[in-house]
Amino acid sequence: MKLKTLGKSGAKWNGFETFKRPENCRKVVCTSDEVTANCPVTGQPDWYQVEISYLPDKLCVESKTLKLYLHSFRNKGLFCEAFSDKIAQDISSALKPWEVKVTVTQKPRGGISIIATSVIEK
């Protein structure tokens, strides 16, 4: 296992780095409340909390590349529902976990908060 991004400052997302699942690790949950994307209609920034929960088969995701991945959406236009689906698909494709569940909570704008959950099972 050779991790290229961990410990490097100024790194940009260039794909997920992974490592072998520890023998007794059955569930991984990663959360961040520092995620932004733009409204695809108005271009205004939306703030999100993202929770990624997965049941690893053989691989786990290295957290710095996950952070860089989430930050890569900063200037992209996505609705909350599409955002949760995109993350779930990308994690599922990279890790091939038994299950991945992604919940994206859009912080209130205009008095409404949206929570979208996407689940992919093997």
C-alpha positions as CSV (number, residue, x, y, z in Angstrom):
1,M,0.0,0.0,0.0
2,K,1.4,3.3,-1.1
3,L,-0.6,6.4,-0.3
4,K,0.4,9.4,-2.4
5,T,-1.9,12.1,-1.0
6,L,-1.7,11.7,2.8
7,G,0.8,14.2,4.3
8,K,1.0,16.3,1.2
9,S,-0.2,19.9,1.4
10,G,-1.9,21.6,-1.5
11,A,-3.0,18.3,-2.9
12,K,-5.9,18.2,-5.3
13,W,-8.4,15.3,-5.7
14,N,-7.0,12.8,-8.2
15,G,-9.1,9.8,-7.4
16,F,-9.7,7.8,-4.2
17,E,-6.8,6.2,-2.5
18,T,-7.7,3.0,-0.7
19,F,-6.2,0.5,1.7
20,K,-7.0,-3.1,2.7
21,R,-9.9,-3.4,5.2
22,P,-8.6,-4.4,8.6
23,E,-9.8,-7.9,9.5
24,N,-12.4,-6.9,12.1
25,C,-13.6,-3.6,10.6
26,R,-17.3,-4.1,9.6
27,K,-18.6,-0.6,9.2
28,V,-17.1,2.8,8.4
29,V,-18.9,6.1,8.9
30,C,-17.4,9.4,7.6
31,T,-19.0,12.8,8.1
32,S,-18.3,16.3,7.1
33,D,-20.2,19.6,7.6
34,E,-17.8,21.6,5.4
35,V,-19.2,20.7,2.0
36,T,-20.5,23.1,-0.6
37,A,-21.9,23.0,-4.1
38,N,-23.9,25.5,-6.1
39,C,-27.6,25.5,-6.9
40,P,-27.7,24.4,-10.6
41,V,-30.4,27.0,-11.3
42,T,-29.3,30.2,-9.4
43,G,-25.6,29.5,-9.0
44,Q,-25.9,30.4,-5.3
45,P,-23.8,28.3,-2.9
46,D,-25.5,25.6,-0.9
47,W,-23.9,24.2,2.3
48,Y,-24.2,20.6,3.2
49,Q,-23.5,18.0,5.8
50,V,-22.6,14.7,4.3
51,E,-22.6,11.3,6.0
52,I,-21.1,8.3,4.2
53,S,-21.6,4.9,5.8
54,Y,-20.3,1.8,4.2
55,L,-19.8,-1.9,4.9
56,P,-16.4,-2.6,3.4
57,D,-15.7,-5.8,1.5
58,K,-12.0,-5.6,0.8
59,L,-11.2,-1.9,0.7
60,C,-11.5,1.2,2.8
61,V,-11.2,4.8,1.6
62,E,-8.3,7.0,2.8
63,S,-9.9,10.0,4.5
64,K,-7.8,12.8,2.9
65,T,-8.7,11.8,-0.6
66,L,-12.4,11.6,0.5
67,K,-12.1,15.2,1.9
68,L,-10.5,16.4,-1.4
69,Y,-13.3,14.6,-3.3
70,L,-16.0,16.3,-1.3
71,H,-14.3,19.7,-1.8
72,S,-14.1,19.1,-5.6
73,F,-17.9,19.9,-5.7
74,R,-17.4,23.5,-4.6
75,N,-18.1,25.0,-8.0
76,K,-20.4,22.4,-9.4
77,G,-24.2,22.8,-9.8
78,L,-26.1,19.9,-8.1
79,F,-29.4,19.4,-6.4
80,C,-29.2,17.8,-3.0
81,E,-30.8,14.6,-4.3
82,A,-28.4,14.2,-7.2
83,F,-25.5,15.0,-4.8
84,S,-26.3,12.1,-2.5
85,D,-26.6,9.7,-5.5
86,K,-23.4,10.9,-7.1
87,I,-21.4,10.3,-4.0
88,A,-23.0,6.9,-3.4
89,Q,-22.2,5.8,-7.0
90,D,-18.6,7.0,-6.8
91,I,-17.9,5.4,-3.4
92,S,-19.5,2.2,-4.6
93,S,-17.5,2.1,-7.8
94,A,-14.2,2.8,-6.0
95,L,-14.6,0.4,-3.0
96,K,-17.2,-2.2,-4.1
97,P,-18.5,-2.3,-0.6
98,W,-21.3,-4.6,0.6
99,E,-23.4,-1.5,1.0
100,V,-22.9,2.3,0.9
101,K,-25.4,4.7,2.3
102,V,-25.0,8.5,1.7
103,T,-27.1,11.1,3.5
104,V,-26.7,14.7,2.4
105,T,-28.4,17.4,4.4
106,Q,-28.7,20.7,2.8
107,K,-28.5,23.5,5.3
108,P,-31.6,25.7,5.3
109,R,-31.9,28.2,2.5
110,G,-35.2,30.0,2.1
111,G,-36.4,28.4,5.3
112,I,-36.2,24.8,3.9
113,S,-33.7,22.1,4.7
114,I,-33.5,19.0,2.5
115,I,-32.2,15.6,3.5
116,A,-31.5,13.1,0.7
117,T,-30.3,9.5,1.2
118,S,-29.0,7.2,-1.5
119,V,-28.2,3.5,-0.9
120,I,-26.4,1.0,-3.1
121,E,-26.1,-2.7,-2.2
122,K,-23.9,-5.3,-3.7
